């Protein structure tokens, strides 16, 4: 398992936002990086002729595509040391009786089933490879602890990821597979840009919230991934300093 040096990491949702920033940071640090996302052109732009980057267009909700992508990563790099299980989606704020079943299922498909499929593929490889072991880092959210108003689908999936993280950390022990979760609050990405413009608060008001540089998230993921095999960070929260998360309610 990768420790204080470098290794092979698979990053999902790698074509934009947190995933792209993390991929670029790991490539800069000398890691071999398999980049997964649906958009082939955007992935190619991230890989950008890096010898240690492999762009793998993949829909994480499709089990066959996920298994094929992980097999391609192993064929290229020989092993997988770390998975950053990052791909996810968000929906506009809605009360539960306004949320369509189709939107609920789409959210669960990406944010939960997609993470399950990628974790399953990584766990299988880490358990079988020589030397055995690895590390799975799930992208949770501060919503895994406290919801925003109107986020029943998103918050439900992120609470479920916490259960996935805890179980993988337990089940991975005999095989040297560690699992941790990074809970992120208000990283400045295209997806989260609306937060800086104003979002509903628990008291019913709409207020802009402070944001932090997405590069800080990439650095936190690198820190988690670089722990020696005998050390795990099971949960790490990183947020904009004055984000109102700790004072919600």
Number of C-alpha atoms within 10 A of each C-alpha: 26 19 18 13 12 18 21 25 28 28 25 29 26 32 27 19 17 28 25 25 21 26 30 19 17 24 19 11 12 13 18 25 29 27 27 29 22 17 17 14 12 17 23 18 12 21 23 12 10 13 10 15 27 23 25 25 23 23 20 27 20 15 18 12 16 24 18 14 24 22 18 16 25 17 10 14 18 13 25 28 26 28 25 29 27 24 26 21 14 15 15 8 17 14 11 13 7 9 17 11 11 9 12 17 13 18 21 22 19 21 28 22 20 24 25 20 21 28 24 16 19 28 25 12 20 25 17 12 15 11 13 17 27 30 32 28 24 27 24 29 25 21 19 18 14 14 20 18 16 19 18 17 22 26 22 18 23 25 19 16 23 23 11 20 23 17 12 20 19 13 15 20 12 11 15 19 25 29 30 25 25 24 21 21 23 23 23 21 17 10 13 15 13 13 19 14 12 14 16 15 18 14 9 9 9 13 13 14 18 19 20 18 15 19 18 17 24 19 15 17 22 19 13 24 32 20 17 13 17 9 11 17 15 17 17 14 14 17 21 18 12 12 16 15 20 10 8 12 11
